Amino acid sequence: MAADDLNPKEFEAYRNLIYRISGIRVPDSKRSLLSSRIRKCLRSHEGLDFAAYLHLLASGTDSEETARFIDAVTTNETFFFRHPDQFEWFQSSFITELTLNARRGLRQKSLRVLSAACSTGEEAYSLAICIAENSLRLRDWDVQVVGTDISAEAIRKAESGLYNERSLKEVDDRRRRRYFVRQPEGGTWKVQEKIRQCVSFRQHNLMDRLAVQPFDCIFLRNVLIYFDRPSRRTVVNNLWNLLAPNGYLVAGPAEGIYDLLERMTKRSINLYQNCGPSPSKT
């Protein structure tokens, strides 16, 4: 443990604050990581130490600083087409099912997809690329991809559509040429406008209800590993209320929510369908 890390009392106080705001439970093993991220926040507050900064956050008098703090301690690395088998299901089996049902008159020609806790937007744009690659089958459809995240800074980054090579490490040359533009400064790429147009982003805490139209598919991946069981239950209930009848929930391999999905039908590993009654909107 570094000498300038949080002491045990400070660590527990910060953990409690993060949990109260976001529902995320920081594990014991992350004291050094949390200390490092808080030190970065302190660079813009000359004279404040861990204890004084905690007092500032806990006072609730500076909502902007609280938002910056949550940005710093909750943003995680992601990249395009992470867990590619799930994107393959989305752009093949899922879209095939939708288009067949539309032809049979069983649904409208509309598709709404949610990337929950989207971080800096790579997942949301990956879904939009999958949709673009089905443009003929989805011609004349109303298509919307929505990305949400608790971090305002992550949302700003997502809206910019600018990414480095690390984010594109799973993107092949064909997709790079079709859906990205290399930037003059080198080493960065921008998502093409035609992809960005069908994606919108908004700041949202998964612990809170979101009052929007239901989604046909929700991606919830690499999000809840640090949430305790009550928080996971709250998130699952909130997402249940956002899922359309017969809609799908695509979960990450480490979410730890499978015993909380009793109202859904398991279709395959990490894939669940809402086959029950329409979710309550109360």
Backbone as JSON, one array per atom type, in Angstrom:
{
  "sequence": "MAADDLNPKEFEAYRNLIYRISGIRVPDSKRSLLSSRIRKCLRSHEGLDFAAYLHLLASGTDSEETARFIDAVTTNETFFFRHPDQFEWFQSSFITELTLNARRGLRQKSLRVLSAACSTGEEAYSLAICIAENSLRLRDWDVQVVGTDISAEAIRKAESGLYNERSLKEVDDRRRRRYFVRQPEGGTWKVQEKIRQCVSFRQHNLMDRLAVQPFDCIFLRNVLIYFDRPSRRTVVNNLWNLLAPNGYLVAGPAEGIYDLLERMTKRSINLYQNCGPSPSKT",
  "N": [[0.84, -1.2, 0.0], [0.65, 2.13, -0.94], [2.28, 5.01, 0.56], [0.85, 7.33, 0.44], [-1.77, 6.61, 0.16], [-5.33, 6.28, 0.78], [-6.25, 6.05, 4.22], [-7.54, 3.31, 6.25], [-9.98, 4.21, 7.49], [-10.67, 6.48, 6.0], [-10.92, 5.32, 3.48], [-13.14, 3.64, 3.85], [-15.09, 5.57, 4.35], [-15.18, 6.99, 1.91], [-15.94, 4.9, 0.24], [-18.53, 4.4, 1.21], [-19.76, 6.8, 0.51], [-19.61, 6.73, -2.31], [-21.18, 4.49, -2.76], [-23.66, 5.37, -1.8], [-24.3, 7.35, -3.65], [-24.13, 6.13, -6.2], [-24.66, 3.38, -6.06], [-22.65, 1.61, -6.41], [-20.4, -0.69, -5.08], [-17.31, -0.42, -3.85], [-14.7, -2.71, -3.9], [-12.64, -4.23, -1.27], [-10.08, -4.65, -2.25], [-9.48, -2.53, -3.89], [-8.32, -0.24, -2.84], [-5.92, 1.17, -3.41], [-6.31, 1.85, -6.11], [-8.62, 3.48, -5.95], [-7.58, 5.49, -4.33], [-5.67, 6.59, -6.05], [-7.27, 7.67, -8.08], [-8.71, 9.58, -6.68], [-6.64, 11.27, -5.92], [-6.08, 12.47, -8.36], [-8.33, 14.06, -8.64], [-7.82, 15.85, -6.6], [-5.85, 17.48, -7.59], [-6.88, 19.77, -8.69], [-7.63, 21.17, -6.52], [-6.01, 22.83, -4.61], [-4.4, 22.5, -1.54], [-6.28, 20.91, -0.31], [-6.71, 17.85, 1.41], [-7.24, 14.24, 1.57], [-9.21, 13.95, 3.58], [-10.35, 16.53, 3.82], [-11.37, 16.88, 1.25], [-13.25, 14.84, 1.14], [-15.04, 15.84, 3.05], [-15.96, 18.09, 1.67], [-17.33, 16.87, -0.48], [-19.25, 15.33, 0.88], [-20.77, 17.28, 2.06], [-22.54, 18.17, 0.19], [-22.71, 20.61, -1.11], [-21.56, 21.29, -3.49], [-22.44, 20.38, -6.33], [-21.4, 20.06, -8.89], [-18.73, 19.39, -8.45], [-19.11, 16.98, -7.14], [-20.15, 15.5, -9.26], [-17.9, 15.45, -10.94], [-16.2, 13.96, -9.34], [-17.53, 11.45, -9.23], [-17.38, 10.85, -11.95], [-14.6, 10.44, -12.12], [-14.1, 8.19, -10.52], [-15.67, 6.09, -11.41], [-15.54, 5.59, -14.16], [-14.81, 3.23, -16.63], [-12.59, 1.22, -18.65], [-13.36, 0.49, -22.05], [-14.18, -0.99, -25.27], [-14.69, -1.17, -28.84], [-17.0, -3.6, -30.06], [-16.74, -5.48, -28.0], [-16.88, -8.69, -26.57], [-17.69, -10.26, -29.02], [-19.45, -12.27, -29.93], [-21.98, -11.65, -28.94], [-22.7, -9.37, -30.34], [-22.8, -10.5, -32.85], [-25.03, -12.18, -32.56], [-26.95, -10.15, -32.22], [-26.98, -8.76, -34.72], [-27.7, -10.71, -36.47], [-29.47, -13.12, -35.68], [-31.29, -11.74, -33.95], [-32.13, -9.38, -35.37], [-33.15, -10.62, -37.62], [-35.35, -11.99, -36.5], [-36.9, -9.77, -35.72], [-37.5, -8.5, -38.21], [-38.91, -10.5, -39.56], [-41.18, -10.76, -37.91], [-42.25, -8.24, -38.28], [-42.98, -8.34, -40.99], [-45.0, -10.19, -40.79], [-46.91, -8.74, -39.6], [-46.86, -8.5, -36.86], [-45.56, -6.65, -35.37], [-44.52, -3.2, -35.17], [-42.57, -1.31, -37.57], [-40.14, -0.55, -36.09], [-37.29, 0.02, -34.03], [-35.76, 0.01, -30.98], [-32.94, 0.4, -29.02], [-31.05, -0.03, -26.08], [-28.04, 0.91, -24.64], [-26.91, 0.31, -21.71], [-25.26, 1.99, -19.09], [-23.11, 2.97, -20.73], [-20.56, 3.94, -20.8], [-17.94, 5.41, -22.54], [-19.14, 5.19, -25.0], [-18.51, 3.22, -26.93], [-19.84, 0.71, -27.08], [-22.5, 1.43, -27.76], [-22.14, 2.63, -30.28], [-21.1, 0.43, -31.62], [-23.37, -1.19, -31.75], [-24.92, 0.43, -33.41], [-23.43, 0.25, -35.77], [-23.81, -2.45, -36.37], [-26.53, -2.33, -36.97], [-26.45, -0.64, -39.21], [-25.23, -2.35, -40.98], [-27.3, -3.92, -41.6], [-28.95, -2.45, -43.19], [-30.53, -2.72, -45.5], [-32.47, -4.63, -44.81], [-33.67, -3.25, -42.78], [-34.76, -1.06, -43.93], [-36.75, 1.83, -44.12], [-37.44, 1.63, -41.5], [-37.94, 2.89, -38.17], [-35.31, 3.68, -36.29], [-33.52, 3.65, -33.27], [-30.78, 4.12, -31.18], [-29.82, 4.26, -27.88], [-27.58, 5.52, -25.53], [-26.65, 5.39, -22.16], [-25.14, 6.77, -19.21], [-23.69, 7.2, -15.97], [-21.68, 9.01, -15.77], [-20.92, 12.26, -16.6], [-18.72, 13.21, -18.0], [-17.95, 10.94, -19.46], [-20.16, 10.73, -21.15], [-19.89, 13.09, -22.64], [-17.53, 12.48, -24.0], [-18.43, 10.28, -25.5], [-20.33, 11.52, -27.16], [-18.66, 13.05, -28.74], [-17.51, 11.23, -30.45], [-14.9, 10.48, -30.98], [-12.05, 8.38, -30.99], [-9.29, 6.38, -29.78], [-6.61, 4.21, -30.95], [-6.6, 2.02, -29.24], [-9.27, 1.68, -28.44], [-10.32, 0.78, -30.81], [-9.32, -1.73, -31.24], [-10.52, -4.19, -31.82], [-11.75, -3.78, -34.2], [-12.03, -4.47, -37.54], [-10.25, -3.91, -40.7], [-12.06, -3.45, -42.8], [-14.42, -2.49, -41.55], [-13.33, -0.24, -40.35], [-12.76, 1.37, -42.57], [-15.33, 1.78, -43.56], [-16.89, 2.92, -41.49], [-15.53, 4.72, -39.93], [-13.44, 7.65, -39.65], [-10.16, 8.46, -40.19], [-8.27, 10.68, -38.22], [-6.5, 13.78, -38.8], [-4.42, 14.28, -36.95], [-3.44, 11.84, -36.31], [-3.49, 8.53, -35.0], [-6.01, 8.68, -33.91], [-9.54, 8.18, -34.4], [-12.64, 9.02, -35.93], [-16.08, 8.42, -35.48], [-18.2, 7.86, -38.21], [-20.54, 10.25, -39.52], [-23.02, 9.22, -40.37], [-23.41, 7.04, -38.75], [-23.33, 8.15, -36.21], [-25.65, 9.65, -36.23], [-27.83, 8.02, -35.62], [-27.6, 7.45, -32.98], [-28.07, 8.41, -29.65], [-27.17, 10.07, -26.6], [-27.38, 10.16, -23.04], [-27.11, 11.38, -19.7], [-27.41, 9.26, -16.93], [-28.29, 7.58, -13.95], [-28.26, 4.26, -13.15], [-29.55, 3.41, -10.9], [-31.78, 4.88, -10.7], [-35.16, 5.43, -11.9], [-36.0, 5.59, -15.38], [-37.77, 7.57, -17.47], [-38.9, 6.77, -20.29], [-39.8, 5.6, -23.62], [-40.32, 2.06, -24.07], [-37.7, -0.41, -24.68], [-36.57, -2.57, -27.3], [-34.37, -4.13, -27.07], [-31.9, -4.49, -24.62], [-28.67, -3.82, -23.65], [-26.64, -4.8, -21.08], [-23.79, -4.82, -19.74], [-20.71, -5.73, -18.22], [-21.03, -4.09, -16.0], [-22.33, -4.36, -13.43], [-20.65, -5.65, -11.69], [-19.47, -4.57, -9.43], [-21.59, -3.86, -7.88], [-23.66, -4.35, -5.03], [-25.98, -6.93, -3.88], [-28.64, -5.81, -3.22], [-28.5, -3.39, -4.7], [-28.13, -4.37, -7.27], [-30.56, -5.64, -7.63], [-32.27, -3.42, -7.65], [-31.41, -2.13, -10.01], [-31.98, -4.12, -11.94], [-34.78, -4.26, -11.71], [-35.44, -1.67, -12.53], [-34.59, -1.75, -15.21], [-36.18, -3.79, -16.15], [-38.6, -2.49, -16.27], [-38.15, -0.98, -18.47], [-38.1, -2.6, -20.62], [-39.5, -3.83, -23.57], [-42.43, -5.88, -24.26], [-41.56, -9.18, -25.1], [-39.02, -8.3, -25.57], [-35.38, -8.28, -25.4], [-32.79, -8.93, -23.01], [-29.42, -8.45, -22.88], [-26.81, -9.68, -21.2], [-23.7, -9.17, -19.44], [-20.87, -11.4, -18.92], [-20.14, -11.35, -16.24], [-22.01, -10.16, -14.59], [-23.59, -11.08, -12.48], [-26.38, -11.36, -12.02], [-28.17, -13.31, -12.58], [-29.83, -14.86, -10.99], [-31.69, -13.01, -10.4], [-33.4, -12.68, -12.43], [-35.9, -13.89, -12.63], [-38.33, -13.36, -13.8], [-37.94, -13.52, -16.46], [-37.21, -15.31, -19.52], [-34.68, -17.58, -20.11], [-32.72, -17.63, -22.95], [-30.27, -18.27, -24.06], [-26.82, -18.53, -23.05], [-26.26, -15.76, -21.04], [-28.32, -14.36, -22.27], [-31.57, -13.16, -22.24], [-35.15, -13.18, -22.38], [-38.05, -11.16, -22.32], [-40.84, -12.58, -21.73], [-43.11, -12.39, -20.3], [-45.92, -10.64, -18.77], [-46.64, -7.22, -19.74], [-44.28, -4.81, -18.6], [-44.67, -3.0, -15.53], [-45.45, 0.45, -15.43], [-45.46, 2.04, -13.28]],
  "CA": [[0.0, 0.0, 0.0], [1.46, 3.35, -1.01], [2.2, 5.83, 1.76], [-0.13, 8.4, 0.27], [-3.11, 6.06, -0.08], [-6.34, 6.47, 1.82], [-6.17, 5.14, 5.36], [-8.75, 2.48, 6.28], [-11.18, 4.97, 7.83], [-11.01, 7.31, 4.85], [-11.36, 4.42, 2.42], [-14.51, 3.21, 4.14], [-15.98, 6.73, 4.2], [-15.34, 7.22, 0.48], [-16.74, 3.79, -0.3], [-19.93, 4.63, 1.58], [-20.24, 7.93, -0.29], [-19.79, 6.24, -3.68], [-22.33, 3.58, -2.75], [-24.89, 6.16, -1.63], [-24.58, 8.11, -4.86], [-24.19, 5.36, -7.44], [-24.99, 1.98, -5.88], [-21.45, 0.81, -6.65], [-19.66, -1.04, -3.87], [-15.9, -0.57, -4.16], [-14.17, -3.82, -3.1], [-11.49, -3.97, -0.4], [-8.83, -4.73, -3.01], [-9.33, -1.37, -4.78], [-7.98, 0.98, -2.1], [-4.89, 1.91, -4.13], [-6.9, 2.42, -7.32], [-9.48, 4.58, -5.55], [-6.7, 6.57, -3.86], [-5.06, 7.21, -7.22], [-8.26, 8.47, -8.8], [-9.03, 10.75, -5.86], [-5.5, 12.19, -6.01], [-6.25, 13.24, -9.59], [-9.33, 15.09, -8.34], [-7.24, 16.84, -5.69], [-4.93, 18.37, -8.3], [-7.55, 21.06, -8.95], [-8.05, 21.72, -5.22], [-4.77, 23.02, -3.85], [-4.55, 22.65, -0.09], [-7.19, 19.9, 0.23], [-6.25, 16.46, 1.51], [-8.33, 13.28, 1.43], [-10.28, 14.21, 4.55], [-11.04, 17.78, 3.49], [-12.11, 16.67, 0.01], [-14.41, 14.05, 1.52], [-15.97, 16.74, 3.71], [-16.57, 18.89, 0.62], [-18.29, 16.05, -1.22], [-20.34, 14.89, 1.76], [-21.6, 18.42, 2.42], [-23.57, 18.34, -0.83], [-22.8, 22.01, -1.52], [-20.94, 21.48, -4.8], [-22.92, 19.26, -7.16], [-20.5, 19.89, -10.03], [-17.56, 18.65, -7.99], [-19.56, 15.61, -6.9], [-20.24, 14.86, -10.58], [-16.53, 15.2, -11.39], [-15.68, 12.87, -8.51], [-18.13, 10.2, -9.71], [-16.74, 10.59, -13.24], [-13.23, 9.95, -11.94], [-13.97, 6.9, -9.82], [-16.53, 5.04, -11.97], [-15.32, 5.37, -15.58], [-14.02, 2.03, -16.9], [-12.15, 1.04, -20.03], [-14.16, -0.35, -22.92], [-13.72, -0.91, -26.65], [-15.7, -1.57, -29.82], [-17.28, -5.01, -30.32], [-16.34, -6.33, -26.89], [-17.72, -9.9, -26.59], [-18.24, -10.19, -30.38], [-20.55, -13.21, -30.18], [-23.25, -11.0, -28.64], [-23.01, -8.5, -31.47], [-23.18, -11.38, -33.95], [-26.44, -12.53, -32.32], [-27.78, -8.97, -32.42], [-27.14, -8.37, -36.11], [-28.18, -11.83, -37.28], [-30.69, -13.76, -35.17], [-32.23, -10.78, -33.38], [-32.72, -8.55, -36.42], [-33.97, -11.52, -38.45], [-36.62, -12.18, -35.79], [-37.67, -8.53, -35.79], [-38.0, -8.23, -39.56], [-39.93, -11.51, -39.86], [-42.39, -10.4, -37.18], [-42.84, -7.06, -38.92], [-43.64, -8.77, -42.22], [-46.21, -10.91, -40.4], [-47.83, -7.8, -38.97], [-46.85, -8.72, -35.42], [-44.9, -5.53, -34.72], [-44.26, -2.03, -36.0], [-41.22, -1.22, -38.11], [-39.36, 0.32, -35.21], [-36.3, -0.69, -33.23], [-35.13, 0.83, -29.95], [-31.91, -0.36, -28.32], [-30.41, 0.7, -24.98], [-26.73, 0.53, -24.11], [-26.97, 0.79, -20.33], [-23.91, 2.25, -18.58], [-22.38, 2.86, -22.0], [-19.22, 4.52, -20.66], [-17.6, 6.41, -23.55], [-19.96, 5.04, -26.2], [-18.09, 2.21, -27.89], [-20.88, -0.3, -27.24], [-23.63, 2.01, -28.48], [-21.78, 2.78, -31.69], [-20.99, -0.92, -32.18], [-24.74, -1.6, -32.09], [-25.34, 1.22, -34.58], [-22.77, -0.32, -36.93], [-24.54, -3.68, -36.68], [-27.78, -1.92, -37.61], [-26.1, -0.14, -40.54], [-24.92, -3.5, -41.84], [-28.6, -4.51, -41.94], [-29.74, -1.32, -43.67], [-31.53, -3.15, -46.48], [-33.58, -5.28, -44.09], [-34.3, -2.27, -41.89], [-35.14, 0.11, -44.71], [-38.03, 2.42, -43.72], [-37.67, 1.43, -40.07], [-37.54, 3.94, -37.22], [-34.27, 3.03, -35.5], [-32.89, 4.5, -32.27], [-29.87, 3.54, -30.19], [-29.64, 5.2, -26.78], [-26.55, 5.17, -24.56], [-26.74, 6.13, -20.9], [-24.06, 6.54, -18.25], [-23.73, 8.1, -14.82], [-20.59, 9.97, -15.89], [-21.12, 13.33, -17.58], [-17.53, 13.27, -18.84], [-18.04, 9.83, -20.41], [-21.18, 11.09, -22.15], [-19.28, 14.08, -23.53], [-16.59, 11.75, -24.87], [-19.23, 9.5, -26.43], [-20.94, 12.41, -28.14], [-17.63, 13.53, -29.66], [-17.26, 10.18, -31.44], [-13.46, 10.37, -31.22], [-11.49, 7.24, -30.27], [-7.91, 6.03, -30.11], [-6.38, 2.87, -31.5], [-6.93, 1.0, -28.24], [-10.71, 1.46, -28.5], [-10.66, 0.13, -32.08], [-8.45, -2.9, -31.42], [-11.29, -5.31, -32.36], [-12.42, -3.33, -35.42], [-11.22, -4.85, -38.69], [-9.98, -2.85, -41.68], [-13.27, -3.16, -43.57], [-15.28, -1.63, -40.76], [-12.67, 1.06, -40.18], [-12.94, 2.16, -43.79], [-16.73, 2.09, -43.78], [-17.62, 3.58, -40.41], [-14.67, 5.64, -39.17], [-12.58, 8.56, -40.4], [-8.89, 8.72, -39.5], [-8.08, 12.1, -37.99], [-5.19, 14.26, -39.27], [-3.37, 14.25, -35.94], [-2.91, 10.49, -36.23], [-3.77, 7.74, -33.81], [-7.4, 8.8, -33.49], [-10.54, 7.93, -35.42], [-13.95, 9.57, -35.61], [-17.21, 7.67, -36.01], [-18.82, 8.58, -39.31], [-21.77, 10.96, -39.18], [-24.2, 8.38, -40.61], [-23.56, 6.17, -37.57], [-23.62, 9.01, -35.05], [-27.0, 10.2, -36.32], [-28.86, 7.14, -35.06], [-27.26, 7.2, -31.58], [-28.16, 9.55, -28.74], [-26.62, 9.78, -25.28], [-27.89, 10.96, -21.93], [-26.6, 11.01, -18.39], [-28.43, 8.58, -16.14], [-27.87, 6.65, -12.92], [-29.08, 3.05, -13.26], [-30.32, 3.24, -9.68], [-32.99, 5.71, -10.83], [-36.05, 5.13, -13.01], [-35.85, 6.39, -16.59], [-39.11, 7.69, -18.06], [-38.82, 6.8, -21.75], [-40.48, 4.49, -24.26], [-39.59, 0.8, -23.84], [-36.68, -0.82, -25.63], [-36.66, -3.93, -27.82], [-33.17, -4.84, -26.63], [-31.08, -3.75, -23.66], [-27.35, -4.38, -23.35], [-26.17, -4.49, -19.72], [-22.59, -5.65, -19.73], [-19.53, -5.21, -17.52], [-21.55, -2.94, -15.25], [-22.79, -4.6, -12.07], [-19.71, -6.49, -10.94], [-19.17, -3.91, -8.17], [-22.83, -3.54, -7.18], [-24.1, -5.41, -4.13], [-27.23, -7.55, -4.32], [-29.78, -4.88, -3.25], [-28.35, -2.45, -5.81], [-28.38, -5.12, -8.5], [-32.01, -5.84, -7.7], [-32.86, -2.14, -8.07], [-31.09, -1.91, -11.43], [-32.74, -5.08, -12.75], [-36.19, -3.83, -11.71], [-35.55, -0.48, -13.38], [-34.46, -2.15, -16.61], [-37.39, -4.55, -16.46], [-39.64, -1.52, -16.62], [-37.79, -0.35, -19.74], [-38.02, -3.63, -21.66], [-40.77, -4.08, -24.26], [-42.84, -7.29, -24.32], [-40.74, -9.99, -26.01], [-37.7, -7.71, -25.73], [-34.25, -9.08, -24.92], [-31.73, -8.38, -22.17], [-28.11, -9.06, -23.13], [-26.02, -9.44, -19.98], [-22.28, -9.51, -19.48], [-20.57, -12.67, -18.26], [-19.8, -11.2, -14.82], [-22.96, -9.25, -13.96], [-24.08, -11.65, -11.23], [-27.8, -11.02, -11.85], [-28.99, -14.35, -13.21], [-30.86, -15.29, -10.05], [-32.64, -11.91, -10.26], [-34.14, -12.58, -13.69], [-36.9, -14.95, -12.6], [-39.47, -13.0, -14.64], [-37.53, -13.6, -17.85], [-36.91, -16.64, -20.04], [-33.31, -17.68, -20.59], [-32.66, -18.13, -24.32], [-28.94, -18.85, -24.17], [-25.97, -17.96, -22.02], [-26.26, -14.3, -20.95], [-29.37, -13.79, -23.11], [-32.86, -13.36, -21.6], [-36.26, -12.55, -23.09], [-39.22, -10.79, -21.54], [-42.01, -13.28, -22.28], [-44.22, -12.24, -19.36], [-46.82, -9.5, -19.01], [-45.97, -5.94, -19.96], [-43.74, -4.25, -17.36], [-45.43, -1.91, -14.91], [-44.87, 1.77, -15.62], [-45.68, 2.81, -12.07]],
  "C": [[0.88, 1.25, 0.0], [1.23, 4.22, 0.21], [1.13, 6.9, 1.65], [-1.49, 7.87, -0.16], [-4.05, 6.45, 1.04], [-6.06, 5.54, 3.0], [-7.48, 4.36, 5.44], [-10.03, 3.25, 6.58], [-11.63, 5.83, 6.66], [-11.56, 6.45, 3.7], [-12.8, 4.0, 2.62], [-15.49, 4.37, 3.96], [-16.22, 7.05, 2.73], [-16.18, 6.12, -0.16], [-18.22, 3.99, 0.0], [-20.54, 5.77, 0.76], [-20.53, 7.47, -1.73], [-21.02, 5.33, -3.76], [-23.64, 4.35, -2.65], [-25.28, 6.88, -2.92], [-24.9, 7.2, -6.04], [-24.66, 3.92, -7.29], [-23.81, 1.05, -6.07], [-20.72, 0.57, -5.33], [-18.2, -1.3, -4.25], [-15.31, -1.68, -3.29], [-12.93, -3.43, -2.3], [-10.2, -3.88, -1.19], [-8.54, -3.48, -3.84], [-8.92, -0.09, -4.04], [-6.93, 1.81, -2.86], [-5.46, 2.57, -5.38], [-7.78, 3.62, -6.98], [-8.64, 5.77, -5.08], [-6.1, 7.32, -5.03], [-6.04, 8.12, -7.94], [-8.67, 9.71, -7.99], [-7.88, 11.76, -5.9], [-5.59, 13.05, -7.27], [-7.28, 14.35, -9.39], [-8.73, 16.21, -7.5], [-6.3, 17.82, -6.39], [-5.55, 19.74, -8.58], [-8.05, 21.7, -7.66], [-6.81, 21.85, -4.32], [-5.08, 23.24, -2.37], [-5.49, 21.63, 0.53], [-6.51, 18.55, 0.3], [-7.46, 15.54, 1.38], [-9.51, 13.63, 2.33], [-11.06, 15.47, 4.2], [-11.88, 17.63, 2.22], [-13.37, 15.83, 0.28], [-15.47, 14.93, 2.17], [-16.69, 17.61, 2.68], [-17.64, 18.1, -0.13], [-19.5, 15.71, -0.36], [-21.26, 16.04, 2.13], [-22.73, 18.65, 1.42], [-23.7, 19.75, -1.36], [-22.24, 22.28, -2.91], [-21.3, 20.29, -5.69], [-22.01, 19.01, -8.35], [-19.26, 19.1, -9.63], [-17.93, 17.19, -7.7], [-19.65, 14.85, -8.21], [-18.85, 14.53, -11.11], [-15.91, 14.03, -10.62], [-16.22, 11.53, -9.0], [-17.57, 9.84, -11.08], [-15.4, 9.9, -13.04], [-13.17, 8.54, -11.4], [-14.8, 5.79, -10.45], [-16.27, 4.75, -13.44], [-14.38, 4.19, -15.79], [-13.66, 1.94, -18.37], [-13.13, 0.16, -20.8], [-13.62, -0.22, -24.33], [-14.82, -1.44, -27.56], [-15.76, -3.09, -29.94], [-16.68, -5.94, -29.26], [-17.34, -7.46, -26.76], [-18.44, -9.99, -27.95], [-19.39, -11.15, -30.66], [-21.91, -12.58, -29.9], [-23.66, -10.03, -29.73], [-23.4, -9.33, -32.69], [-24.64, -11.83, -33.79], [-27.34, -11.35, -32.65], [-28.02, -8.71, -33.9], [-27.61, -9.5, -37.0], [-29.51, -12.34, -36.73], [-31.72, -12.74, -34.7], [-32.91, -9.95, -34.48], [-33.55, -9.39, -37.38], [-35.34, -11.74, -37.82], [-37.49, -10.94, -35.89], [-38.3, -8.35, -37.17], [-39.06, -9.25, -39.97], [-41.24, -11.16, -39.16], [-43.06, -9.17, -37.78], [-43.57, -7.44, -40.2], [-44.94, -9.51, -41.93], [-47.24, -10.0, -39.74], [-47.88, -7.9, -37.47], [-46.18, -7.58, -34.66], [-44.77, -4.39, -35.7], [-42.82, -2.08, -36.53], [-40.43, -0.19, -37.3], [-38.44, -0.53, -34.36], [-35.66, 0.31, -32.28], [-34.19, -0.05, -29.13], [-31.28, 0.53, -27.26], [-29.07, 0.07, -24.66], [-26.64, 1.13, -22.72], [-25.56, 0.87, -19.74], [-22.92, 2.12, -19.73], [-20.96, 3.36, -21.92], [-19.0, 5.54, -21.77], [-18.19, 6.11, -24.93], [-19.59, 3.96, -27.18], [-19.16, 1.15, -28.13], [-22.05, 0.23, -28.05], [-23.33, 2.16, -29.96], [-21.59, 1.42, -32.37], [-22.36, -1.45, -32.59], [-25.24, -0.85, -33.32], [-24.69, 0.7, -35.85], [-23.45, -1.62, -37.35], [-25.85, -3.37, -37.4], [-27.51, -1.42, -39.03], [-25.81, -1.28, -41.5], [-26.17, -4.31, -42.19], [-29.53, -3.46, -42.55], [-30.8, -1.72, -44.69], [-32.73, -3.78, -45.79], [-34.34, -4.3, -43.22], [-34.67, -0.98, -42.62], [-36.56, 0.54, -44.31], [-38.38, 2.15, -42.26], [-37.27, 2.69, -39.3], [-36.58, 3.29, -36.23], [-33.64, 4.04, -34.55], [-32.0, 3.66, -31.37], [-29.62, 4.61, -29.14], [-28.54, 4.66, -25.86], [-26.7, 6.01, -23.32], [-25.54, 5.81, -20.02], [-24.16, 7.56, -17.14], [-22.71, 9.22, -14.96], [-20.86, 11.0, -16.98], [-19.93, 13.43, -18.51], [-17.53, 12.15, -19.87], [-19.04, 10.13, -21.51], [-20.62, 12.11, -23.13], [-18.31, 13.42, -24.51], [-17.37, 10.94, -25.91], [-19.82, 10.37, -27.53], [-19.92, 12.94, -29.14], [-17.35, 12.52, -30.76], [-15.81, 9.98, -31.79], [-12.85, 9.26, -30.36], [-10.06, 6.97, -30.71], [-7.82, 4.59, -30.6], [-6.79, 1.78, -30.52], [-8.42, 0.68, -28.27], [-11.12, 0.68, -29.74], [-9.89, -1.17, -32.3], [-9.18, -4.11, -31.98], [-12.04, -4.95, -33.64], [-11.52, -3.67, -36.62], [-11.11, -3.72, -39.7], [-11.24, -2.48, -42.47], [-14.18, -2.22, -42.82], [-14.63, -0.27, -40.5], [-12.9, 1.95, -41.39], [-14.38, 2.63, -43.95], [-17.33, 3.03, -42.74], [-16.8, 4.56, -39.59], [-13.85, 6.5, -40.13], [-11.32, 8.8, -39.59], [-8.66, 10.23, -39.4], [-6.66, 12.54, -38.36], [-4.08, 14.13, -38.24], [-2.79, 12.85, -35.74], [-3.24, 9.81, -34.92], [-5.18, 7.84, -33.29], [-8.32, 8.64, -34.69], [-11.86, 8.55, -34.96], [-15.04, 8.73, -36.25], [-17.89, 8.5, -37.09], [-20.19, 9.13, -38.9], [-23.0, 10.07, -39.36], [-24.45, 7.42, -39.45], [-23.96, 7.01, -36.36], [-25.07, 9.5, -35.05], [-28.06, 9.31, -35.68], [-28.6, 6.79, -33.59], [-27.42, 8.5, -30.79], [-27.67, 9.12, -27.36], [-27.26, 10.68, -24.24], [-27.3, 10.45, -20.63], [-27.72, 10.39, -17.57], [-27.77, 7.62, -15.16], [-28.8, 5.45, -12.96], [-29.91, 2.79, -12.01], [-31.63, 4.02, -9.71], [-33.83, 5.22, -12.01], [-35.78, 6.07, -14.18], [-37.19, 6.4, -17.31], [-39.0, 7.88, -19.57], [-39.64, 5.64, -22.3], [-39.67, 3.21, -24.08], [-38.65, 0.46, -24.98], [-36.9, -2.27, -26.06], [-35.47, -4.78, -27.39], [-32.36, -3.93, -25.72], [-29.77, -4.51, -23.46], [-26.93, -3.87, -21.98], [-24.95, -5.35, -19.46], [-21.44, -4.95, -19.02], [-19.87, -3.99, -16.66], [-21.68, -3.26, -13.76], [-21.84, -5.43, -11.21], [-19.41, -5.9, -9.56], [-20.41, -3.48, -7.4], [-23.15, -4.69, -6.21], [-25.49, -5.89, -4.56], [-28.42, -6.6, -4.29], [-29.7, -3.89, -4.41], [-28.61, -3.14, -7.15], [-29.88, -5.33, -8.69], [-32.7, -4.56, -8.18], [-32.63, -1.9, -9.55], [-31.9, -2.84, -12.31], [-34.21, -4.68, -12.82], [-36.37, -2.6, -12.6], [-35.47, -0.83, -14.86], [-35.65, -2.99, -17.06], [-38.51, -3.62, -16.91], [-39.33, -0.77, -17.91], [-37.83, -1.33, -20.91], [-39.4, -3.9, -22.24], [-41.15, -5.56, -24.14], [-42.07, -8.01, -25.43], [-39.36, -9.39, -26.29], [-36.63, -8.56, -25.06], [-33.34, -8.25, -24.02], [-30.46, -9.15, -22.46], [-27.2, -8.69, -21.97], [-24.56, -9.8, -20.21], [-22.01, -10.77, -18.69], [-20.32, -12.56, -16.76], [-20.79, -10.31, -14.08], [-23.48, -9.77, -12.62], [-25.54, -11.37, -10.95], [-28.73, -12.15, -12.26], [-30.08, -14.87, -12.29], [-31.89, -14.19, -9.79], [-33.56, -11.78, -11.47], [-35.24, -13.63, -13.77], [-38.11, -14.64, -13.47], [-39.17, -13.13, -16.12], [-37.19, -15.03, -18.24], [-35.49, -16.64, -20.59], [-33.3, -18.32, -21.97], [-31.31, -18.78, -24.63], [-28.09, -18.2, -23.09], [-25.94, -16.44, -22.14], [-27.3, -13.62, -21.82], [-30.74, -14.17, -22.54], [-33.94, -12.6, -22.36], [-37.42, -12.31, -22.15], [-40.46, -11.41, -22.19], [-43.23, -13.16, -21.37], [-45.11, -11.09, -19.72], [-46.01, -8.23, -19.2], [-45.47, -5.39, -18.62], [-44.63, -3.14, -16.84], [-44.72, -0.6, -15.14], [-45.08, 2.65, -14.4], [-44.39, 2.98, -11.31]]
}
